[in-house]
Amino acid sequence: MQTIIFLLLTFLIVIFSVLQYFKSKKTRETKLNEGTCPSCGEKAKTFFDETTKTTFKQEVIKSKILKNHGCSGVTEIEYRCSACGLKEVHQVSSAGCNL
């Protein structure tokens, strides 16, 4: 009886840990898409030039497509933070060919 209870508790802890991992991965990807570094918290900087009345924006997160696997595949995107040097690769599902 104790073995069954122990196995059940272990199973629940493992399931909870896996769900927590995927949730944290998704929130990191969301922050990267918004332009905020999840590691150092740095955001995009905006500058305003008084003489030309122009607003400039310097992005902290640079994104680059590593692989595009076609219409039904996923796209692998590399995110880099210019402030702290963070480098992460996330897979984003493509919406098809849009024919």
Secondary structure as GFF3:
##gff-version 3
##sequence-region A 1 99
A	DSSP	alpha_helix	2	34	.	.	.	ID=ss1
A	DSSP	beta_strand	45	49	.	.	.	ID=ss2
A	DSSP	beta_strand	54	58	.	.	.	ID=ss3
A	DSSP	beta_strand	61	68	.	.	.	ID=ss4
A	DSSP	beta_strand	74	81	.	.	.	ID=ss5
A	DSSP	beta_strand	87	93	.	.	.	ID=ss6
###
